[in-house]
Amino acid sequence: MNGSIYERELKSILEGDRKAVKQYILNLPSSTAKEVERIIDHPYWVVRAAGSFGVDLIAVRYQLAFPIEVKSSSSNILRFSNKKSKKSKQYLYMKEKCEKSGLFALYAFRLKGKQKEEPWRIFHVEKSNPTGINEILQYKIPSISLNSNHNMEMKWEEGMPLSEFIKLTFHLQEKDISGKLF
């Protein structure tokens, strides 16, 4: 399958498309499904921004804005091979742009063919000196790791399930909006 199919899938979920959300929560525990279902009434505004060295999606809701790079694989490990590879250069480009703009970037890893568990996992791009909600997100969301060859990789099982990410951002925004977070 073409990677843009997965970009559209994630975009539909984050935008609160009722059909996409209902499909995604089918196999989730009922308490988690109810939390994720809230996105139907409180969606992100998501723009597809695919392009060379750009990002695939930009998701915005209230005071949160995330550039998101979408990756998919039938393997549970997605390797960035070496520092000169396209994936590594793209990561470094995103990191630089986010450092300068103050944004917090994400990678969404879709495991192809995963039926019994949630197929989406979220990782973050390391950010030096994050503040506010970004600091909490960087602490909670796993980062892309280095393997024994010092190359970056995403291990699907180490990522944050999309449902947990959605619940986390709702929780943080509710606290921030009520003035109790900081």
N, C-alpha and C positions, 0 to 999 in steps of 0.2 A: 504494500500500500504506500501511496505517496505520503510524505510527511505533512503536507498541507491538510490532509484529512484529520490528522491529530491536532493540528493548530485549530481547525474549525471546531473539533469536538471540545477542546478545552475552552475556547472562546464562548461556545454556547453554554457551557456549564457556568462559567464565571459571569456571563451576562444574565443568568437566571432564566434561560429558556426552559419553560416548564417541562417540555418533553425530554430534553437532554438531562435535566436535573433528576426527573423521575426515573429515567433509565439508569442514571449513575447510582442512585441510592437504593436500587432494588435489593442488593445483597448486603447492605450495611445494617448494623444493629439499629433497632428502632430509635433509640435515643440519639445516635449519631445522625441518622437519616433526618430526624426532625430539625436538628441544628443546621445541617447542610441545606435543607429545604428552604430555610429562611432566605437564602440567596435569591429566590424567586421574587421576593418583595423588596430586597435590598441588594440589587445586582451591582457588579462593577460595570463601568463603561469600558468596553474592550475594543481596541483598534488593532487590526492586523497591520503590521509594519514590516513585513518580510522584505529582505533585501540583503545584498552582500555586506557582510560585517555589521549589519543592523541587528535588530532584534525581531522576533516573530510577532509578539503581542505587546501591547501596552495596556495595562489594566489600572483603572482609576476609580476609587470610591472614597468619598469624604476626603480626608487628608492623606490617604494612602495612594501612592502611584508606583507601579512596578513594571519595569521593562522585563519581559519574560522571553527567554530563548527556549523553544520547544525541541526536544530530542526524542526519538523513538528507536527502539531496538527490540529484537526478539531475544537478545542476550541480556542477562540481568546486570551486566557490567558494560558501561559505555566508556571506552578509553579515548583519551585525547592524544594518544600516541607519543608525540614529543613537542617540545616548545616551539617548533617551527611549523607545526601542522595548522591547518585552517581553523580547526576547533580551538586550539590553544591561542592562536592569534585573536580569534573572535572573543574568547574569554578575557584576554588582557585588554582588548579594546573596550569591552563593556565595563570592566573594572575601572579603567581610566576615566571613561565618560561619567560613570556613576560617582566616582570620587569627586570629580569637579562639580557635578550638578547637585550632589547631596542625595541622589536617589539610591534605592536599595534594589538590586537586580536579582532575578530568580532564574533558575533553570527548572523546567518541568520535564520530567523523564517519564515517557509512556512506554510501558512494557507491552509489547505486542503479544496478543494471544492469551493474556492473563484474564481468566474468567472468574475464579473463586475469590480472589482478593481485589482490592482496588488497584486499577492499573496505573494510576498516576502517583508519582512521588515528586516532592518539591525539594530543591536544594538552593542555597544562596551563594552569591558571589561575594567573596571576602571584601570587607570594607574597613578601612582603618578609621578609628575614632568615630564609630556610629553614635548617634545621640537619639534620645526619645524612643519612639516606637521602633525605629530601626535598630537600636541597641538590643531591645528585647527580641526582635525577630532574628537578629544574627545569633543570639544566644540559643534560641529555641529551634531554629531551622538548621538542619545539617548543611555543612559546606561541602563543596567538591573536594575530595581527598587526593592525596599524593600516594602513588604506589611505590614499591621498592626501587623502581627506576627513576623516581622523582618526576613522574609524569602524572598529570591529573586524570582522575577517573570518577565516575559516578557509579556506586553500587546501589542498585534499585532498592534492595531491602534496607539500606541505611537511610533512605530519604524519608521525608515526612509525608504521610498519606495526604492527598488533596483534601479529604474531609477534615483532617486535623488542622490543616492550613486555614481552611475556611472558618472553622470554629475559632481558631486562635485570633484571626483578624477581627472577627465580630467581637470577641471578648475584649481585645485591646481597644478597639474603637469605642465600644460602649463605655469603658472606663475613662478613656481620654475625653470623650464628649461630655461626660458627667463631671469632669474635673478631678477625678480621684486617682488617675494614673500617676501623674507627676506632682 
